[in-house]
Amino acid sequence: MQNKGTLNDLRENIEKYKKDLLDLDQLGEKIVQTLILRDKICSLIHTLEQKKADLSVEKSKLDSLDHIIKDRPQVVWKRLKHYTDPVSYRKKHKIPTSSWWWYVDEIIKSEKRRAKRRWIKRGTIVAGVLISLYLVLTYAVPKPDPYTSSISEADRLLEEGKINPALEAYQRAMDIDPEKPTAYLMAGVIYGFLGEKETAEKHFTEAKKRSTSLHDFYLQRGMSWIRLGQFSAAQEDAEKAVEINPESAEAHFLLGNAYEAQGNIAKAIAHLSIVSDMDADPKLTVMAR
């Protein structure tokens, strides 16, 4: 099929593109030809724009159709990978990144990065609510003791993304009061985040010894993981907390948020529904609902 460069040619190609996209789930190997068609549409638009044609209507329609791909990049990428090697194809045909329809894997990566950033922010709120409700630390005191002040400073630094200064502040808190668990636990989470698993485990062992219960340990560590965007680790700890105490509204709330952050909506709803049906703190119940 050759591009003649007329407005009718553009409209015909857009209609073919529309037909393909509306049948996206059944497109099969035709997905490659659909993206090639999108290339031709791009070329036609460039040709017609040089002729000063008014393409506002066509561009608007095309933008709406493009969103079918942008809204379902996983489906397109899965189909594409099944019938060709997209990365090799892009290199072989020297496809520019401006032809984004050949780079839906980048759209997927970008969505994951945005989702993770959103959940890290939300995780901070979730952890803050749980900590205040569960009284892991008492921040609302007229004159915080040195240990609590160091923990507060470390938490602030961590929320600002200052990992190493936060770690130093948690270590200062350990020196101030070696018998409290929170500083050990938070240092362990940071070491785990940095990939230093052996050092992390040593700190977790110390935190576990000092925790009031195993349930408290897993709950607080799960809160800490979710603050750093480590949703899978948060899920594992929340599951352990729920297993130890199935009546813990805080554990179900944490687990529901961990599931939601990973896109497992059905399980998230199940656990948040449990919280909403419990006689828990009103603030926690409202957030769950």
Secondary structure, DSSP 8 states (H G I E B T S, - for coil): ------HHHHHHHHHHHHHHHHTGGG-TTHHHHHHHHHHHHHHHHHHHHHTT---HHHHHHHHHHHHHHHH-HHHHHHHHHHHS-HHHHHHHHT--TT-GGG-HHHHHHHHHHHHHHHHHHHHHHHHHHHHHHHTSS----SS--HHHHHHHHHHHHHHTT-HHHHHHHHHHHHHH-TT-SHHHHHHHHHHHHTT-HHHHHHHHHHHHHHSS-HHHHHHHHHHHHHHTT-HHHHHHHHHHHHHH-TT-HHHHHHHHHHHHHTT-HHHHHHHHHHHHHS---HHHHHHH-
